[in-house]
Amino acid sequence: MDKNIYQIAEQILQLHQKAYEIYLPLVEDVCSRTVSEEELSHLLDDLLNFACDEKKLRLYKRVCRYYFDVYPSCIRDYIEAYWEIWER
């Protein structure tokens, strides 16, 4: 049983690393131009799923900071969503 738990934990770590590798170029792209609120929301929804990990949380924060002045209401909603999901 302990071996199975170790294997599952290792798979979760690999999944988080893969997610970072996938989302990093997407965040760089979105932060290099102005996107629609719909496109922004889609990316933030995806990033929010992985925001429990420090590396992906930094990506999430980067997008939020970049777009705060463009879509303040949207970004406030995503900041609140983060706190509701990950900080409780």
Number of C-alpha atoms within 10 A of each C-alpha: 6 7 8 9 10 11 12 12 12 12 12 12 13 12 13 18 14 11 16 19 12 11 17 13 11 14 18 13 12 17 16 10 8 13 14 11 14 10 12 19 15 11 17 20 14 13 22 19 14 19 20 15 14 10 15 22 18 13 22 24 17 15 20 22 14 16 19 14 10 15 14 13 11 16 23 13 10 19 15 11 14 18 10 10 12 13 9 6
